[in-house]
Amino acid sequence: MEKLLNEKKMPNERGFFGEFGGSFIPEQLTFVMKEITDKYDEIKDTEEFKRELMYLNKHYTGRPSPVFYAKNLSEKIGGAKIFLKREDLNHTGAHKINHCLGEALLAKKMGKKKLIAETGAGQHGVALATAAALVGLECDIYMGEVDIEKEYPNVVKMKILGAKVIPVTHGLKTLKEAVDSAFEAYLKDTSSQIYAIGSIVGPHPFPMMVRDFQKIVGIEAKEQFLQLTGILPNNLVACVGGGSNAMGLFSAFLNDESVNMYGVEPNGKGNLIGEHAATLTYGEPGILHGFKSQLLKDNDGNPAPVHTVASGLDYPGVGPQHSYLKKIKRVKYTTIYDNEAIDAFFELSRCEGIIPAIESAHAVAYAMKLAAKMNSGNTILVNLSGRGDKDIDYIVKTYPENFILND
């Protein structure tokens, strides 16, 4: 396993994790991606860059985020003990700030004037707008009209932070179309702006680079869990859309064979095309947005329409490293339905006083199922990747039966 999971060999020089990854891009972007790769390779291990990023992680983001034992939830379910890595407590409310700060610093050192990006749930958009304001860059965020309505609190935050939010009005008007539009805008001007991809997807070097910036989650969690319990967790659980929060947690444990890992995809309303966004569960190899990975396809072989209650998981592709980890059977990928995620959203809120992002609620829901099957000697560490402030209006409107108003 150690040879297979040696991070220094993943990806290879061409950006591949086994057969997945790479860079399938227009010729005009080849030089641009090489420029980004070369600059990242040049600065990533320098003391100056590491010190600057470490300072911001500590004094700006508020790292390390704590590991918390969810005692009330664990006792209610019975079985394994559930712990939470509290990425929801980061500045901006999610794990996204981890890579956005790194991408913003890189852009600044490359002399870029503007950051552009897509966003689904809005967490990446808010984090990137925050980082852009901090380092003094312009920021354009592309967001599907459906997600703008669902996640309007984050739209307001982005605008307050000085970002320009550009509605995407074609197709399903969700995350895939937002990525399409951001790429089109990037192609029009690759000299003064940089596309700060929001997950471990896209052409090389982004799956590697975003993973590297997110590794801090797993590094912290491993040390914290050992200090708290004296042992490693038996199980890790994280939601997977593109997969950055999961890879951030999993990276530190890949060679610890005693630690089981579960990536939780959205099964939406069912297993038919257009009812879910469970790429690793139902997909097949394909190329989307400049990289090869598992891909949900329709009957004509095109990227399939997807559905999930969680805007941040609403994507027909997935990070190539996740496809690789599934193929070598290091991580088990499973699914949770919309209604199960919503139930977990309320359960965690009312048991522990922690309102999770709907994306993170998918991981909580699976951890609850897993815990019930185990004895109290087992432990489960969930990456609580974001908080649910952004989801409250949507939840109240869409699931009134779960929401009880106290007069």
N, C-alpha and C positions, 0 to 999 in steps of 0.2 A: 504493500500500500504506500509506503513512504516514497518509493520511486515514482509511483503514479501520481502522487499528490504533492510532489515537490513544487512549491509555488514558483521557485526561480525558473522552472521549466514550463510554467503555465501562465500565459500562452507561449507558443514558440515565437520565433522572430517575425513570422507572418501573421501572428495574432490568432492562431488556432489552438483550441482546447480539444485535442484529438481531432475529430473531423469537423468540429463546430467552431464558428467564429469567422476569422478572416476579414477581408475588406473588399466587398463587391460594390464598387463605387464608380461614378463617372470619372473619366480621365482627368478632368479639370480639378477633381478633389484629391487625386493621388499625391500631388506635391504638398497640398495643404495638410493632409493627414500625416505625411512624413515630417512636416515641420512641427506639428503638435507632438508627435512621438519623440522626435529628437530633443525638443525643448524639455519635455517631461522627463526623459531619461537623463538629461543634463542636470536638472535641478532637484529631482526627487530625493536624492540621498545626500544633498549638501547640508551642512550644518545650518546655514542661513535659512533655507527653506523649511527644514524640519523644526527649527526653533520658532520661526514665525507662525507656522501652522499650529504648533503645540501651544503657543501663547494664546492664540485665538480660540482654540478648542477649550482651554481652561478658563480664560478670563472673559470670553465673549459668549461661547456656546454654553458653558457651565459644566464641562466634562470634569471628572467622569460622571456619567449618569448612573444612578444607584441600581443595585439588584435588590428586589423586595420580595419577601416571602408572603404570598397571598394566602394567609392563614384561614381567613373566613371562607373564602371560596374553596380552598382545599378541604376544609372540614365539612362543608356542606355537601360536596361531591362524594367525599370518602375516597380512599385509595391513595394514589401518589401525591406528593407535595408539589404544588405549583409555585414557581418563582417567576418574577417578571423583570426583564431588563428594561428599565424605564427610559427608553429613548423619547417617550412623550414629554419628558421634562426638559429636553433640550430647548434652547432659544429657537423660536419659530415652531416648536411643537412636534417635531419628528426627526427621524434619522437623516433626512435629506440635507440638512445643514452641513453634515460631515463632508460630503463631496462637493457641495456648492462653494464652500470656502476654499477648498483646494483648487477647483476649476477657476474661480475668480482670481486667485493669486497667480495661477499659471497664465491666464489671459492678460493680466496686468504686466507680467514680466515679458510677455510676447509683444507688448505695445498695442494691444487691441483696445478699441474704444467702446465696444458694445458686446454684451452677452445676449444671446437669443436662446430660447428653449421652448419645449412643449411642457404642458402639465395636464394631468388628469384630475386628481383630487385637489390640486392646487398647492400641495405641500412643497413640491419641488419649485413651483413658481414663486411661492412666498420666500422660500429659502434662498433662491437665486436672486430675487429682487433685494433681499436683505444683504446678501454678500456684495451685490453690485453697488448698493448705496454705501456700504462700508469702505470699499476700495476705490470708489469714484468712477464707476462705469455706467453707461446707459444700459437699459435692459428691456427687451421685447419678449413677451410671453404669449405663445399661441395656445389657445384653449378652446375646445369644442363647445358649441352653444349649449348642448345638453349638460355638460359638466359645469358650465358657468352658472346655470340655473340651480344645479344640485349643490354646488360648493360656493355659493355667492359670498359668504363671509371671507373666504380666502381671496376672492376677486377684489373685494374692498381693500384688504390688507395690501395686496400687490400694488394697487393704485396709490394708496397712501405712501408706500415706500418709493414711489416714483417710477414704477415700471409701466410700460404700455401693454395693456392686455388686448390681444387681437383675437376677436371671435372667429372660429372656424365654422363655416356654414355648409360645407359639402359632406356627402356621405352620411355616416351615422352621427357625425358631429361630436365624436368622442376622442379618445386618446390617439388612436391610430391616425386619424385625420389631422390631429394637432401635430403629430410627428411629421407627417407628409408636408404640411404647410411650413413648418419650421425649416425643414431641409430645403424646400424651394426658396425660402427667403435667404438661407445661408448661401446657396449657389449663386445668388445675385451679387454677393459681396463677401468674399472670403478673406479679404485683406484687412478690413477694419473691425470685423466682428468674429466671434467664435461661437459655435453651437455647443452649448454646455448641456450635453445629454443627461437626462434625469435618472438613468438607471444603468445597469451593467449590460446594456444593449448597444446596437450600432456598430459601425466599422471599428476595427483596431485603430487607436489604442483605447477607446472608451470603455469596453468591458473590463479591461485590465486596470485602467486608471481609476474608474469609479470604485471598483472593488478595493483597490489599495487604500483609497481614502476612507472607505467604510470598515476596513479591517479593525479599526480602533474599537468598534463595538465588541467583537469577539475577544480581542486582547484584554480589554477591561473585564468583560464578563467572566472569563476564565479565572483571572486572578481574584476577582471579587467572590466568585462562588467557592473557590478553594478556601478563602479567608473565612467565609460565612459558615461553611459546612465541613471543611476539611477534606472534601472529595470533589471529583468532577461530577457534573450532572449526568444522570443516566440518559436523558433525552433532551434534545433541542427541538423547538417548534418555531417556525416563522412563516408568515404569509409570503406568497410568491406571485407577483405580476410580471414585471421585468426581472425582479429578483435581487435588488441591491441590499435591502435590509437583511434578507436571509443569508446572502453571501457574506455580509459584514459579520454576522454572528458565526456562521459555519466555518469560516476561514481558519480561525484559531484552533479548531477541534478536528480538522480533517484527518489527522494522523492518530487521533485518539480512538482506537477501535472499540473501546468500551462505551463510547458515546453514540447513541442512535440519533439520527437527524431526520426531521420531517418537514418537508416543504408543502405548504397548504395552498392549493389553488382554488379559485372560485368556481363552483359548479352551478352557480346562478339558479336558474329555474328548472334545469334538467340537462340531459346529455345529448340533445339534438343540436345540430348546427344552428348557431344564433341564440342558443339558450344559456350558454356558459362562456367562460374564458379560461378553461383548464387546458392550457397548451401542452404541458408535459404529459397529461393524462390521455388526451385524445388526438394530439397532433402528430405530424410526421415531418421529416427533414424538409426544409425549404429556405429560401432567401427572402429577407424582408429588411428594408432600411439599412442595407449595406453589410449584412452579416448573415451567416448560415446558422440555423438553429432549428429546434422544433417549431412548427408553425401550424396553426389551425387553418385548414383549407376548406373552401366550399366544393361543390360537386364539379366545378370547372377548374379546380386547382389554384384558384386565387385566394388571397387572404380572406378568411371567413368573417362574417359579422359576429360580434361577441356581445355577451350580456353579463353584467354582474352588478349587484347593488353598490359595489365599491368602485368609485371612479378611478382610483389609483391602481386597480388590478385589471382594468378594462383594455386589454391588449392581446392581439392574436399571436404574438411571439413571446420569447422568453430569453433571458441571458444565455449565451452559449456555454458558459461554464456549468450552468444548471443542467443543460442537456448532456454534457459530458459526465457530470456526477451521477445522473440517472443511468447512463449507459454502463458505467462501471459499478453501479449498484451501491455507491457510498451513501447516497441520500434516498430516502423513500418519499415519493411525491404522492399526495393524497388530495382529497377535495372536501369542501364544505359548501352547503347550499346557502342561498340568500337568507332564508328564514332562520337557519341555524346561527348564522353570523349575527343577525339582529337579536336573537335570544341571548347570545353571549354578550353582546353590547350592553344590554340591560342587566344581565346577571353580574358582570364585573362592576358596573356602575353602582349597583345596589348592595353588593356584598363588600366591596372594598373602597367605595367612594372614588373610583378611578373611571372616568369616561373615556373609552378607547376610540380611536379611529375605526371606522367600519372595516378598513383593510386589516388592521390589527385584530379586530374581533374575529376574523376567520381563523387566525392562529389560536386565539383564546378558546374558540369553540372546539377546535380539534384537541387542544390540550385537555379540555374538560372531558371529552370522550375517552381520551387515552388514559387519563388519571383514574377514571372509574373502573378500568380493566386491570389496574395494578394495585399492589399492596403499598402500605405506607412507607416501606423501605425504599421506594423508588422516587426519583425526583425528575421534574420537568421544568426546563428553563425556556420561557416564551420571550421572544423579542417583541415587546410592546412598542411597535415602530412609530406610533403616532397617537396624538390625542384627538378626541372627538368633537372639539369645539366647532369645527368646520361642518360637521354632519348634523348638528342639532336641529336646524330648521327643516332639513330634508326628512329626518327621522320623524319629527312631530307631524309633518304633513302626510307622509307616506304610510306610517305605521301608527295611526291614532289608537288602535286597539292595545298597543303596548304602552302607550303614554298616558299616565294618569295625572290629571291636573288636580291639585289640591286647592279648593276654593277658600 
